[in-house]
């Protein structure tokens, strides 16, 4: 007598089912990516066979290292001394707005590079004789060398106080700016002498000059910056003096007209 066998079905859990489906999807995706990879590789091989070998080498080099070095892409470091000099300047000149003076420095640095690129001092945002004469000297030196410099896509990354000097009758604030620009040097006939549109990161230095006593001024031009009494015209011979020592009139200096940029220095190439 043969007994009937009872078959008990084994149930499959929901978690197991989800894992199986997920595994199948991963397998299908891997196969799909594998097919795409080999198809792209085949097309690339075909494309390379149509290009000159020299161009292939240049493209490969640019992809690996980029057209500019990592060093050129990083803003330059600055000698920031704001913590030390800012309190001293504010103590000597309470009415001076340092942030506004920094903004003036930014605009002047930008316009100086534009003036150099245009071979003309017209774009300068500050047209005082001291500064304008230095820009003219810079341009004249380029002309004598038969060269021109151009700056495009100018970016000012940072502005800091780097120095403050208080002497008899004069004060000087030095700003440093980290600037990035695409730099090109050409001959007067526009032959390129430096890498065209090369990215250059450089430090730009500006000096703001304050003169109250023309007897201690460094140059004849700087004497025109001295602050005089608006009533009798006598020169103010003491830094921070608020009253004329000759006629007794109150003197409130207008900082925007007293602090004048007198010097710049930079080297991009």
PEVENSUL-V654172 format. One record per backbone hydrogen bond with DSSP energy under -1.0 kcal/mol. CO is the residue of the C=O (numbers start at 0). NH is the residue of the N-H. If there is no record, write none. Layout:
co: <CO;CO>
nh: <NH;NH>
//
This chain:
co: <12;13;14;15;16;17;18;19;20;21;22;23;24;25;26;27;28;29;30;31;32;33;34;35;36;37;38;39;40;41;42;43;44;46;47;51;52;53;54;55;56;57;58;59;60;61;68;77;80;81;84;85;86;87;88;92;96;97;98;99;100;101;102;103;104;105;106;107;108;109;110;111;112;113;114;120;127;128;129;130;131;132;133;134;135;136;137;138;139;140;141;142;145;147;149;151;154;157;159;160;162;164;168;168;169;170;171;172;173;173;174;175;176;177;178;179;180;181;182;183;184;184;185;186;190;194;197;199;201;203;204;205;206;206;207;208;209;212;213;220;221;222;226;228;233;237;241;243;248;253;253;254;259;262;264>
nh: <16;17;18;19;20;21;22;23;24;25;26;27;28;29;30;31;32;33;34;35;36;37;38;39;40;41;42;43;44;45;46;47;48;49;50;55;56;57;58;59;60;61;62;63;64;65;72;79;84;85;88;89;90;91;92;95;100;101;102;103;104;105;106;107;108;109;110;111;112;113;114;115;116;117;119;123;131;132;133;134;135;136;137;138;139;140;141;142;143;144;146;145;187;185;183;181;179;177;175;80;173;171;211;212;166;209;164;207;161;162;205;159;203;156;201;154;199;151;197;149;192;193;147;189;186;197;182;180;178;176;264;174;261;262;172;259;170;215;216;223;224;225;235;232;228;240;250;247;243;256;257;258;208;206;204>
//
